[in-house]
Amino acid sequence: MNLRLALLTLCQGLLMVNNVVFIAINGLVGLALAPVGWMATVPITAYVAGGALATGLVARHQRRWGRQRTFQLGLLVAICSAAVCAWAAMTRNFWLLTSATLVAGYYSANGSLYRFASVELVQPDFKERAISWVLAGGILGGVVGPNLASWSRDLLSQPFAGAYLALMGVGALSLAVMSCIPFPTLPGQGTTQLQGRPTAEIVRQPVFIIAAAACAIGYGIMNLLMAATPIAMQMCGLPFSDAALVLEWHVIGMFAPGFFTGHLIKRFGTLPVMGTGLVLYGGCIAVALSGVDLHQFLVALFLLGLGWNFVFTGSTTLSLGAYTPEEKDRAQGALNFFVFATLALSSFASGVLVTTSGWTLLNWGSVPLVAVMAGALLWLAAVNRRQAAAAADSARPASP
């Protein structure tokens, strides 16, 4: 840990404050304003869809202007879009709210690169721990986000409009912190000429395919269940304060392991840690299917957060071996595009499924996705074993 990494960890925490508040309130505001109930999570979907659409733009901006200026631009977008969201809530304009959250996706696409930028602030031997520490900063989101949403719910005449104003303050604080972080110059920064291999060649590598699939599907499962939780709890007659408590412990589960996940990856390897994450996903689904009381929502979402941390930290670490420094802007942009595209689909599906089919079917629908991820990890492990065996055979001296 050094000062620059500590400040970036704080920015990650403030990003998660923004995201947790969005998750906590956008579905409920959408439910109140949407023309029909199944469109409740469209504003959440717009947020992650905006992130998917912005990944290529963010990659170009980072290559041209560098990390700091692009991150600062993302924070300015966050502040402005939160102001428009507040106005949309006050005027009960569903489509303006959706448009504002779509634009806010540019900030989300920027923030998704904080974990990659952390590697550039430490020595190569500490890259796993840097990623893990920055992700651990999300604990701030788990503690502050739900409480901020609860505190600001009735700040203005329209429910939750004040929460968007509070997010403007969060964005301004993060902008001030980001201005104090000097990042090293990226390879090829300031030029428009692409360096390294073509993007198509990078994304066809088995290690990139599995890293991208694990990031995308793992995040998609988590988002599918998390985005639906406040709506499901309201449909079950539980108050918003209970939903805020569940989200708080869920986000703590997402980021508290960040203090030691890097050590686990260093000791046991990336694939075993990711496999443990899948087991935790299975535990989440089993608890969620056992009932709809507060303690079942709480335990299920906490296990979901733990599983996400192991899968996401592991897959991010796994992806680092798929590209060279000259290729990082395009490779990281491609990886995040797959993540955000999956998040957009899962956000929309969560609203449709929870309002039309219920919480139980939503959880059963997650089982095949966990099975696909497990199969992908087993396949990559087999590929690694074959490659290691071939390398050992080639290194063995020939018989006389």
ChimeraX attribute file (.defattr): number of C-alpha atoms within 10 A of each C-alpha:
attribute: neighborCount
match mode: 1-to-1
recipient: residues
	/A:1	13
	/A:2	9
	/A:3	11
	/A:4	18
	/A:5	21
	/A:6	17
	/A:7	19
	/A:8	25
	/A:9	26
	/A:10	23
	/A:11	26
	/A:12	27
	/A:13	26
	/A:14	26
	/A:15	28
	/A:16	26
	/A:17	28
	/A:18	26
	/A:19	19
	/A:20	27
	/A:21	26
	/A:22	25
	/A:23	26
	/A:24	27
	/A:25	27
	/A:26	28
	/A:27	26
	/A:28	21
	/A:29	22
	/A:30	27
	/A:31	22
	/A:32	16
	/A:33	19
	/A:34	20
	/A:35	11
	/A:36	10
	/A:37	15
	/A:38	19
	/A:39	19
	/A:40	28
	/A:41	29
	/A:42	28
	/A:43	31
	/A:44	30
	/A:45	30
	/A:46	24
	/A:47	31
	/A:48	30
	/A:49	28
	/A:50	25
	/A:51	32
	/A:52	27
	/A:53	18
	/A:54	25
	/A:55	28
	/A:56	19
	/A:57	16
	/A:58	25
	/A:59	23
	/A:60	20
	/A:61	21
	/A:62	20
	/A:63	25
	/A:64	17
	/A:65	16
	/A:66	20
	/A:67	25
	/A:68	19
	/A:69	16
	/A:70	20
	/A:71	26
	/A:72	20
	/A:73	16
	/A:74	22
	/A:75	28
	/A:76	18
	/A:77	20
	/A:78	27
	/A:79	22
	/A:80	15
	/A:81	24
	/A:82	27
	/A:83	19
	/A:84	18
	/A:85	26
	/A:86	24
	/A:87	19
	/A:88	20
	/A:89	25
	/A:90	16
	/A:91	13
	/A:92	18
	/A:93	15
	/A:94	21
	/A:95	15
	/A:96	17
	/A:97	27
	/A:98	22
	/A:99	18
	/A:100	25
	/A:101	28
	/A:102	24
	/A:103	23
	/A:104	28
	/A:105	28
	/A:106	27
	/A:107	27
	/A:108	26
	/A:109	29
	/A:110	27
	/A:111	21
	/A:112	19
	/A:113	20
	/A:114	20
	/A:115	22
	/A:116	20
	/A:117	21
	/A:118	25
	/A:119	21
	/A:120	16
	/A:121	21
	/A:122	16
	/A:123	9
	/A:124	10
	/A:125	10
	/A:126	17
	/A:127	21
	/A:128	24
	/A:129	25
	/A:130	29
	/A:131	25
	/A:132	31
	/A:133	27
	/A:134	28
	/A:135	29
	/A:136	26
	/A:137	26
	/A:138	30
	/A:139	27
	/A:140	23
	/A:141	28
	/A:142	29
	/A:143	21
	/A:144	20
	/A:145	31
	/A:146	27
	/A:147	19
	/A:148	20
	/A:149	28
	/A:150	21
	/A:151	14
	/A:152	17
	/A:153	19
	/A:154	14
	/A:155	15
	/A:156	15
	/A:157	11
	/A:158	15
	/A:159	17
	/A:160	26
	/A:161	27
	/A:162	24
	/A:163	26
	/A:164	27
	/A:165	20
	/A:166	22
	/A:167	27
	/A:168	21
	/A:169	13
	/A:170	19
	/A:171	26
	/A:172	15
	/A:173	14
	/A:174	23
	/A:175	21
	/A:176	13
	/A:177	16
	/A:178	21
	/A:179	13
	/A:180	13
	/A:181	17
	/A:182	11
	/A:183	15
	/A:184	12
	/A:185	14
	/A:186	19
	/A:187	16
	/A:188	17
	/A:189	18
	/A:190	15
	/A:191	12
	/A:192	11
	/A:193	8
	/A:194	14
	/A:195	15
	/A:196	13
	/A:197	12
	/A:198	12
	/A:199	14
	/A:200	10
	/A:201	8
	/A:202	20
	/A:203	20
	/A:204	11
	/A:205	13
	/A:206	16
	/A:207	20
	/A:208	23
	/A:209	18
	/A:210	20
	/A:211	27
	/A:212	25
	/A:213	21
	/A:214	27
	/A:215	26
	/A:216	23
	/A:217	23
	/A:218	30
	/A:219	21
	/A:220	24
	/A:221	24
	/A:222	22
	/A:223	22
	/A:224	27
	/A:225	27
	/A:226	24
	/A:227	28
	/A:228	28
	/A:229	25
	/A:230	26
	/A:231	26
	/A:232	22
	/A:233	20
	/A:234	14
	/A:235	14
	/A:236	13
	/A:237	10
	/A:238	16
	/A:239	12
	/A:240	20
	/A:241	14
	/A:242	17
	/A:243	22
	/A:244	25
	/A:245	18
	/A:246	27
	/A:247	31
	/A:248	26
	/A:249	21
	/A:250	24
	/A:251	29
	/A:252	23
	/A:253	25
	/A:254	27
	/A:255	29
	/A:256	23
	/A:257	22
	/A:258	26
	/A:259	16
	/A:260	14
	/A:261	25
	/A:262	25
	/A:263	15
	/A:264	17
	/A:265	21
	/A:266	16
	/A:267	10
	/A:268	10
	/A:269	14
	/A:270	22
	/A:271	19
	/A:272	17
	/A:273	24
	/A:274	26
	/A:275	19
	/A:276	15
	/A:277	26
	/A:278	23
	/A:279	14
	/A:280	22
	/A:281	26
	/A:282	20
	/A:283	17
	/A:284	25
	/A:285	22
	/A:286	16
	/A:287	19
	/A:288	24
	/A:289	18
	/A:290	12
	/A:291	13
	/A:292	17
	/A:293	13
	/A:294	16
	/A:295	14
	/A:296	18
	/A:297	25
	/A:298	23
	/A:299	19
	/A:300	25
	/A:301	29
	/A:302	23
	/A:303	23
	/A:304	29
	/A:305	27
	/A:306	25
	/A:307	29
	/A:308	29
	/A:309	27
	/A:310	30
	/A:311	29
	/A:312	25
	/A:313	27
	/A:314	29
	/A:315	25
	/A:316	23
	/A:317	23
	/A:318	20
	/A:319	19
	/A:320	20
	/A:321	11
	/A:322	19
	/A:323	20
	/A:324	15
	/A:325	13
	/A:326	17
	/A:327	19
	/A:328	20
	/A:329	26
	/A:330	24
	/A:331	24
	/A:332	21
	/A:333	23
	/A:334	21
	/A:335	21
	/A:336	24
	/A:337	23
	/A:338	17
	/A:339	24
	/A:340	29
	/A:341	20
	/A:342	24
	/A:343	29
	/A:344	23
	/A:345	16
	/A:346	26
	/A:347	32
	/A:348	24
	/A:349	22
	/A:350	28
	/A:351	31
	/A:352	20
	/A:353	19
	/A:354	23
	/A:355	19
	/A:356	12
	/A:357	11
	/A:358	16
	/A:359	24
	/A:360	17
	/A:361	13
	/A:362	22
	/A:363	20
	/A:364	14
	/A:365	14
	/A:366	19
	/A:367	15
	/A:368	10
	/A:369	15
	/A:370	20
	/A:371	12
	/A:372	13
	/A:373	21
	/A:374	16
	/A:375	12
	/A:376	18
	/A:377	19
	/A:378	13
	/A:379	14
	/A:380	17
	/A:381	14
	/A:382	12
	/A:383	14
	/A:384	14
	/A:385	12
	/A:386	12
	/A:387	12
	/A:388	12
	/A:389	12
	/A:390	12
	/A:391	11
	/A:392	10
	/A:393	11
	/A:394	10
	/A:395	9
	/A:396	9
	/A:397	7
	/A:398	7
	/A:399	4
	/A:400	3
